[in-house]
Amino acid sequence: MNNSDALEKALETERAKWINDAVPVRHTSRGLMSARDSECMDLEPHAGTSSADSKSVRKHAHSGNSTTLRVRQQHTSNWAKRRDERPEWVDERDKTQSVVATPKESNRSSLGIPRSRAVKIENHGPPVDLTDEPEDPPPHDDSIELVYSAKGGDLNLTEQHPRVAALLRATIAKVLLDIVFVDAFPDALRHSTVANALLECAGALNDPGLLDRLQKDRDYCDALTKIPAQRVSNFRGEIKKKTDALVDGYYGCSRFEDRDALLDAIDWLKEEGMYHYPCDPKKREFEGGKPFGHPIIEATFKQTIFQIRKHRSCFGPAQVIDLCESSLLDRPDEKELPIAAVSLIATAVYASLNDWSTGARKAADFNAESFTDVYKLNIELLKTIKSKSLKKYHVLMHRLFKKATGEAKVPAKKGSQTAIEKMLQAVDIDAMADSDTDS
């Protein structure tokens, strides 16, 4: 075996270490190259070689004239992943020849959203928090086709391609923030509210391909609306779960003497709208100057909208606080809770009390069909207060904001003493020694 043959064999052995799937390798004037690689490359014919000769070379890439190297068959995915690590081989017999490098795959940049980027949606436009997006762009995947679950054919967010998943997350954030700040029970939720939000978010994400598909493919758009619409239902349902757990403690539903007394109290709380005032349902007493001032309103806000979640969510307390505003131009820092959010919480309290309307608690769904009218009554009451006295409305909603966010200072009860005041009553400072010689 001469030196040239030994070198060729060594090169073939080293190349085998990098190949993960069996492909034929042949000699070229530029070195060793697999037949599959040669098909991916546009090799220019040498000077003096005709086009026909060049075609002939490609045609006989797998012929008996080529030296074929067979290696152990392995899974092909690792080879594709390590394409950038492939060596560039040069035939040592002709070092003057140029290097033939395997061309990298075209990789058009996929949709990537930087961390903490906020997209301003016009009209009602709370910013869409995209903190769920990875800091680095996702793996190259430009598909916008929908992926249905193998189990039952459902459409799940986590199974969608990156572009579709990013659109859904942005839409969910926008729709839920609109529930808090604009309208908690919008009409035609799926057919207009969510569909419009999808279009707005596709435009805000600068994804013309998705925007065009949503506009032209009605079935595609209708299928996507199901996920944000379901999140709205879940969001309202979670609020009612909290009020379900709170109403008995605050209104004493299980502590009435008999069933009739409980039913009378529930009717009084519901029908006369006393449930959101500080009240005593047994005595039929309430504080008319404090609408929506019942402690259950504050407690529910703290356990839902202003609760710091351990898991990542589409929005959190800090973002809600940032979006709250004041209705008084001369007091911009005195933020208020939005009318929609206060009315939603109050309506959830009503729905939880309604579960006791048969004398024993029977939980029911918190759906728009059953409670939209109650919600609209609460909206109308707050708007009427605002129109009659903007200052009093501001005091009411700003006070609720401070309590719900934990900013309010709890006043000491009349006659109560702090710990230091109690301790100071026992000490006689005048009788204390003022020098070392005093006994």
NORWO-V985959 format. One record per backbone hydrogen bond with DSSP energy under -1.0 kcal/mol. NH is the residue of the N-H (numbers start at 0). CO is the residue of the C=O. If there is no record, write none. Layout:
# NORWO-V985959
nh=NH co=CO
nh=NH co=CO
This chain:
# NORWO-V985959
nh=5 co=1
nh=6 co=2
nh=7 co=3
nh=8 co=4
nh=9 co=5
nh=10 co=6
nh=11 co=7
nh=12 co=8
nh=13 co=9
nh=14 co=10
nh=15 co=11
nh=17 co=14
nh=18 co=14
nh=25 co=32
nh=27 co=30
nh=30 co=27
nh=32 co=25
nh=34 co=23
nh=37 co=33
nh=38 co=34
nh=39 co=35
nh=48 co=45
nh=53 co=49
nh=54 co=50
nh=55 co=51
nh=56 co=52
nh=57 co=53
nh=58 co=54
nh=59 co=55
nh=60 co=57
nh=62 co=59
nh=65 co=62
nh=73 co=19
nh=79 co=75
nh=80 co=76
nh=81 co=77
nh=82 co=79
nh=84 co=81
nh=85 co=82
nh=93 co=90
nh=96 co=93
nh=116 co=113
nh=118 co=127
nh=124 co=121
nh=127 co=118
nh=129 co=116
nh=132 co=129
nh=148 co=153
nh=152 co=148
nh=159 co=156
nh=164 co=160
nh=165 co=161
nh=166 co=162
nh=167 co=163
nh=168 co=164
nh=169 co=165
nh=170 co=166
nh=171 co=167
nh=172 co=168
nh=173 co=169
nh=174 co=170
nh=175 co=171
nh=176 co=172
nh=177 co=173
nh=178 co=174
nh=179 co=175
nh=180 co=176
nh=181 co=177
nh=182 co=177
nh=191 co=187
nh=192 co=187
nh=193 co=188
nh=195 co=191
nh=196 co=192
nh=197 co=193
nh=198 co=194
nh=199 co=195
nh=200 co=196
nh=201 co=197
nh=202 co=198
nh=203 co=199
nh=204 co=200
nh=205 co=202
nh=206 co=201
nh=210 co=206
nh=211 co=207
nh=212 co=208
nh=213 co=209
nh=214 co=210
nh=215 co=211
nh=216 co=212
nh=220 co=216
nh=221 co=217
nh=222 co=218
nh=223 co=219
nh=224 co=220
nh=228 co=224
nh=229 co=225
nh=230 co=226
nh=231 co=227
nh=232 co=228
nh=233 co=229
nh=234 co=230
nh=235 co=231
nh=236 co=232
nh=237 co=233
nh=238 co=234
nh=239 co=235
nh=240 co=236
nh=241 co=237
nh=242 co=238
nh=243 co=239
nh=244 co=240
nh=246 co=242
nh=249 co=245
nh=250 co=246
nh=251 co=247
nh=254 co=251
nh=261 co=257
nh=262 co=258
nh=263 co=259
nh=264 co=260
nh=265 co=261
nh=266 co=262
nh=267 co=263
nh=268 co=264
nh=269 co=265
nh=270 co=266
nh=271 co=267
nh=274 co=268
nh=276 co=273
nh=279 co=284
nh=283 co=279
nh=284 co=279
nh=286 co=277
nh=289 co=286
nh=292 co=289
nh=293 co=275
nh=296 co=293
nh=298 co=294
nh=299 co=295
nh=300 co=296
nh=301 co=297
nh=302 co=298
nh=305 co=300
nh=306 co=303
nh=319 co=315
nh=320 co=316
nh=321 co=317
nh=322 co=318
nh=323 co=319
nh=330 co=327
nh=333 co=330
nh=334 co=332
nh=335 co=324
nh=336 co=396
nh=341 co=337
nh=342 co=338
nh=343 co=339
nh=344 co=340
nh=345 co=341
nh=346 co=342
nh=347 co=343
nh=348 co=344
nh=349 co=345
nh=350 co=346
nh=351 co=347
nh=352 co=348
nh=353 co=349
nh=355 co=352
nh=356 co=353
nh=358 co=355
nh=361 co=354
nh=366 co=364
nh=370 co=366
nh=371 co=367
nh=374 co=370
nh=375 co=371
nh=376 co=372
nh=377 co=373
nh=378 co=374
nh=379 co=375
nh=380 co=376
nh=381 co=377
nh=382 co=378
nh=383 co=379
nh=384 co=380
nh=385 co=381
nh=386 co=382
nh=387 co=383
nh=388 co=384
nh=392 co=388
nh=393 co=389
nh=394 co=390
nh=395 co=391
nh=396 co=392
nh=397 co=393
nh=398 co=394
nh=399 co=395
nh=400 co=396
nh=401 co=397
nh=402 co=398
nh=403 co=399
nh=404 co=400
nh=406 co=401
nh=407 co=401
nh=415 co=412
nh=421 co=417
nh=422 co=418
nh=423 co=419
nh=424 co=420
nh=426 co=422
nh=431 co=428
